[in-house]
Amino acid sequence: NDMQDLESLLALRKDSIKPAVNQIYMHVGCMPDSQLVEFCRRQGILLEAYSPLGKGGVLGDQTVNEIAQIHSRTPAQIALQYLAQKGHAFTFTSTNKEHMKQSNEVGRIFGSFPLSLNEMRRLDTISIACKTEAISNNILESTYQ
C-alpha cells in the first residue's frame, strides 16, 4: 500500500532528502485513507492527485453536478475545489482546451466559491471506483538511488 511504500522509501533514505510530494490516484469518491493522509502530514509530504477527475468519472456524478449548479460552476471545478479544500494538490492532463481552461481557473478563483461543510460531507459520501496501482519497492529503490 502507499503508506508502506513511503515508509520503505523513508527508511532507505534516512540520511537524505525525503520526498516533498506523494502523487497518488485520488478524486471525489476515491480518497486516500486517513492513516496515509496523517502519515504524509506528519512527514511534511504533500498529497497530490494525478487523476483528480477520475478519468472523467467524477463529472457524471449526480451530487457533484447538483453542487456545481448551486455554485454556477462546472463539475470539474467542484471536484478540484473539493481536493483543494481537503489540503491536497492536483495535476491533470487533458486534450480538450475548454477543460484545461476550466480546471486552471480553480487556482485563480480558489476561495471565491468555498464549498460548505455540508457540501464537503456530501462529497465525502460519494463512492466511485478507485484505480489501484502498486508501486514495487524495486521501482522506489531504483528511483531514489
C-alpha positions in Angstrom: 0.0 0.0 0.0 1.0 3.6 -0.4 1.9 4.1 3.3 4.2 1.1 3.4 5.9 2.2 0.2 6.5 5.6 1.7 7.8 4.1 5.0 10.2 1.9 3.0 11.4 4.9 1.0 11.9 7.0 4.1 13.8 4.1 5.7 16.1 3.8 2.7 16.8 7.5 2.6 17.1 8.4 6.3 20.2 10.5 5.7 18.9 12.1 2.6 16.3 14.4 1.3 12.8 13.0 1.7 10.1 13.3 -0.9 8.1 16.5 -0.8 5.1 15.1 -2.7 3.3 11.8 -2.8 1.4 11.7 -6.1 -1.5 9.2 -5.9 -4.7 8.3 -7.8 -7.3 10.4 -5.9 -10.6 12.1 -6.7 -14.0 12.7 -5.2 -15.3 9.3 -4.3 -11.8 7.8 -4.2 -9.9 9.4 -1.4 -6.9 8.0 0.5 -7.4 6.5 3.9 -6.9 8.8 6.9 -3.8 6.9 8.0 -2.0 7.8 4.8 -3.2 11.4 5.0 -2.0 11.8 8.6 1.3 10.0 7.9 2.1 12.4 5.0 1.0 15.4 7.1 3.4 14.3 9.9 6.2 13.8 7.4 5.6 17.1 5.7 4.7 15.3 2.4 2.0 16.9 0.2 -0.5 14.5 -1.3 -1.2 15.3 -4.9 -3.9 13.8 -7.1 -2.7 12.8 -10.6 -6.2 12.0 -11.8 -8.4 14.4 -9.9 -11.4 13.9 -12.1 -11.2 10.1 -12.1 -10.7 9.9 -15.8 -14.0 11.8 -16.2 -15.9 9.5 -13.9 -16.5 12.3 -11.4 -18.1 14.6 -13.9 -21.2 12.5 -14.2 -21.9 12.1 -10.5 -25.3 13.5 -9.5 -24.1 15.1 -6.2 -21.2 16.8 -7.9 -23.5 18.2 -10.6 -26.0 19.4 -8.0 -23.4 21.3 -6.1 -22.0 22.6 -9.4 -25.4 24.1 -10.2 -25.7 25.7 -6.8 -22.4 27.5 -7.3 -22.8 28.1 -11.1 -19.6 26.2 -11.7 -18.6 23.1 -13.7 -18.5 19.7 -12.1 -14.7 19.7 -12.7 -14.3 22.9 -10.8 -16.3 21.5 -7.9 -14.1 18.3 -7.9 -10.9 20.3 -7.9 -12.2 22.8 -5.2 -13.1 19.7 -3.0 -9.5 18.4 -3.3 -8.0 21.9 -2.6 -10.2 22.4 0.5 -9.0 19.0 1.7 -5.5 20.3 1.5 -4.4 18.3 -1.5 -2.7 19.4 -4.7 -3.7 18.1 -8.1 -2.3 17.8 -11.6 -4.2 16.8 -14.6 -3.9 16.2 -18.3 -6.5 16.9 -21.0 -6.5 17.3 -24.7 -9.7 19.4 -24.5 -8.7 23.1 -24.4 -12.0 24.1 -22.7 -11.4 21.5 -19.9 -7.9 22.8 -19.4 -9.1 26.3 -19.1 -11.9 25.4 -16.6 -9.5 23.4 -14.5 -6.8 26.1 -14.5 -9.4 28.6 -13.3 -9.7 26.8 -10.0 -6.3 28.3 -8.9 -7.4 31.8 -9.9 -10.8 31.5 -8.2 -9.9 29.4 -5.2 -11.8 30.7 -2.2 -14.3 32.6 -4.3 -16.7 29.7 -4.0 -15.8 27.7 -1.0 -17.8 24.6 -0.5 -19.8 24.5 2.7 -19.2 21.9 5.4 -22.4 20.2 4.3 -21.3 20.1 0.7 -17.9 18.7 1.6 -19.7 16.0 3.7 -22.0 15.2 0.8 -19.0 14.8 -1.5 -17.2 12.7 1.2 -20.0 10.1 0.9 -19.6 9.5 -2.9 -18.1 6.2 -3.9 -16.6 5.9 -7.3 -14.3 3.0 -8.3 -10.7 3.6 -7.5 -7.9 2.5 -9.8 -5.1 0.9 -7.8 -1.5 0.9 -8.8 1.0 -0.8 -6.7 4.5 0.6 -6.8 7.0 -2.0 -6.0 10.0 -1.4 -3.7 12.2 -2.1 -6.7 10.9 0.9 -8.5 11.2 3.1 -5.4 14.8 1.9 -4.8 15.9 2.4 -8.4 14.2 5.9 -8.5 15.9 7.1 -5.3 19.4 5.6 -5.5 
